[in-house]
Amino acid sequence: MSDPAREPTDKRWCEQVTLDFHNTGGSAVRSGTVTFETHIIDSLGIDWATIKSAEKLPAPVGAGARKEKTWTVCVDAWRVPLGMHIETRDVSVRWE
Protein backbone atom coordinates (compact mmCIF):
# COMPACT_ATOMS: atom_id res chain seq x y z
CA MET A 1 0.00 0.00 0.00
CA SER A 2 1.28 3.47 -0.84
CA ASP A 3 1.18 6.53 1.40
CA PRO A 4 -2.22 8.23 1.27
CA ALA A 5 -2.75 10.97 -1.32
CA ARG A 6 -4.99 13.63 0.22
CA GLU A 7 -7.10 16.29 -1.49
CA PRO A 8 -9.28 18.87 0.27
CA THR A 9 -13.03 19.07 -0.29
CA ASP A 10 -15.38 22.03 0.02
CA LYS A 11 -15.96 21.03 3.68
CA ARG A 12 -13.09 21.54 6.14
CA TRP A 13 -14.11 18.36 8.00
CA CYS A 14 -13.74 16.10 4.93
CA GLU A 15 -11.01 15.19 2.46
CA GLN A 16 -10.49 12.78 -0.41
CA VAL A 17 -7.97 10.06 0.45
CA THR A 18 -6.58 7.85 -2.31
CA LEU A 19 -4.63 4.65 -1.69
CA ASP A 20 -2.86 2.31 -4.08
CA PHE A 21 -2.89 -1.33 -2.98
CA HIS A 22 -0.41 -3.88 -4.35
CA ASN A 23 -0.91 -7.53 -3.52
CA THR A 24 2.58 -9.04 -3.57
CA GLY A 25 1.35 -12.39 -2.26
CA GLY A 26 0.64 -15.57 -4.17
CA SER A 27 -3.13 -15.60 -3.68
CA ALA A 28 -5.99 -13.14 -3.95
CA VAL A 29 -7.00 -10.95 -1.02
CA ARG A 30 -10.74 -11.47 -0.67
CA SER A 31 -11.60 -8.99 2.08
CA GLY A 32 -10.17 -6.69 4.70
CA THR A 33 -10.44 -3.35 6.43
CA VAL A 34 -8.77 0.00 5.84
CA THR A 35 -8.49 2.14 9.00
CA PHE A 36 -7.96 5.90 8.66
CA GLU A 37 -6.52 8.03 11.47
CA THR A 38 -7.65 11.59 10.81
CA HIS A 39 -5.99 14.38 12.78
CA ILE A 40 -7.76 17.64 13.64
CA ILE A 41 -5.25 20.47 13.26
CA ASP A 42 -5.58 24.12 14.35
CA SER A 43 -4.21 27.17 12.53
CA LEU A 44 -0.92 26.97 14.47
CA GLY A 45 -0.40 23.33 13.47
CA ILE A 46 -1.32 21.90 16.87
CA ASP A 47 -2.86 18.42 16.66
CA TRP A 48 -5.99 18.49 18.85
CA ALA A 49 -7.40 15.02 18.29
CA THR A 50 -7.20 11.90 16.17
CA ILE A 51 -10.39 10.26 14.97
CA LYS A 52 -10.38 6.71 13.60
CA SER A 53 -12.74 5.45 10.92
CA ALA A 54 -12.80 2.23 8.90
CA GLU A 55 -13.92 1.14 5.44
CA LYS A 56 -13.93 -2.15 3.57
CA LEU A 57 -10.88 -2.99 1.48
CA PRO A 58 -11.58 -2.79 -2.27
CA ALA A 59 -11.48 -6.57 -2.71
CA PRO A 60 -10.77 -8.83 -4.37
CA VAL A 61 -7.18 -7.89 -5.16
CA GLY A 62 -5.64 -10.67 -7.24
CA ALA A 63 -2.16 -12.09 -6.68
CA GLY A 64 0.36 -9.59 -8.05
CA ALA A 65 -2.40 -7.10 -8.88
CA ARG A 66 -2.77 -3.42 -8.02
CA LYS A 67 -5.96 -1.60 -7.14
CA GLU A 68 -6.52 2.09 -6.41
CA LYS A 69 -9.44 3.42 -4.39
CA THR A 70 -10.50 6.89 -3.24
CA TRP A 71 -12.62 7.50 -0.15
CA THR A 72 -14.20 10.67 1.19
CA VAL A 73 -13.04 10.66 4.81
CA CYS A 74 -14.98 12.93 7.17
CA VAL A 75 -15.22 13.63 10.88
CA ASP A 76 -18.18 15.21 12.64
CA ALA A 77 -18.42 18.84 11.51
CA TRP A 78 -18.59 20.14 15.11
CA ARG A 79 -15.10 18.70 15.75
CA VAL A 80 -13.51 21.10 13.21
CA PRO A 81 -14.22 24.74 14.16
CA LEU A 82 -13.44 27.62 11.81
CA GLY A 83 -9.69 28.00 11.31
CA MET A 84 -9.05 24.28 11.78
CA HIS A 85 -8.73 21.48 9.23
CA ILE A 86 -8.20 17.73 9.04
CA GLU A 87 -5.31 15.61 7.79
CA THR A 88 -5.62 11.86 7.33
CA ARG A 89 -2.00 11.02 8.09
CA ASP A 90 -2.07 7.40 9.14
CA VAL A 91 -3.66 4.47 7.35
CA SER A 92 -3.49 0.79 8.25
CA VAL A 93 -4.85 -2.27 6.44
CA ARG A 94 -6.00 -5.61 7.77
CA TRP A 95 -5.98 -8.17 4.95
CA GLU A 96 -8.08 -11.32 5.10
N, C-alpha and C positions, 0 to 999 in steps of 0.2 A: 504494500500500500504506500502511496506517495504522501508527502505532506499535504495538508488541506490547502486548497486554493479558495480564498475568501473574496466575496464581492458584496458591497453594501446594497441594501434595498432602500426603498423610500420610507421605511420605518426604522428608527434607530434601534429597535429591540429585535430586529431580524437581519439575517444575512444569508447569502447563497454560499454554500460550502460544497466544493467539488472534490471528489476523491477518485483516484485511479487505483484499481485493485489488480494485482497480478498474481495468479495462482501458479506458484512454482512447483507445486506438488504433482504427484503422479495420478491423482484422481480428482474428480470434480468436487467442488464445494457446493453442497446442496442447500445450506442455510447458515444463518449466523446473525449476529447483532453488531451494529456499529454504534458506539457510544461517543457522544460529543460532550466536551467540557467547555462551556461557554463562559467567558470571563466578562464581568461588568466593570468597565473602566471609566474613571472620571476624567475631567478635562486636564488634570495634572498628571495623568498616567497611573494613578493609584488604582489597584485592583481591589474592588470592594467585595466581590463575591464570585463564586464559580457555581454555575448551574449545570447539572448533567441532564442529558436527554438521550434517548435511544431510538434507533430505527432498524428495520430489517435490512440485512445485507442483500444487495442486488444479485440474488442467486437464481439459477446455478451459474457458477464460474468454472468452466471446463479446465482440465489439466493443461497447464501452459498458456491459458487464455488470459486476456486482459478485459476489464470492464470498467467503464467510467460512469459515475452517478453523481448527480447534483441534488442536494436537499436544501430546502429553505428551513434554516434553524432559527427558532425564535425563543425568547423568554417572555414571561409576563410583562406587559407594557409598563406596569407600575414599578417594576424593578429598575427601570432605566429612565431616570428623570432627565429633563432638559440639560444639555451639556455633557451627558454621558453617552457611551456607546458600548457595543459588545464586540468581542473578538473570540471566535471559536479557535482556540489555540491547540487543544489536545484532543486527539481522536484515538480510540482503541477499537479493535475488532476481535470478536470471538467467533471463530470459524467452527462449523459443525459438519 
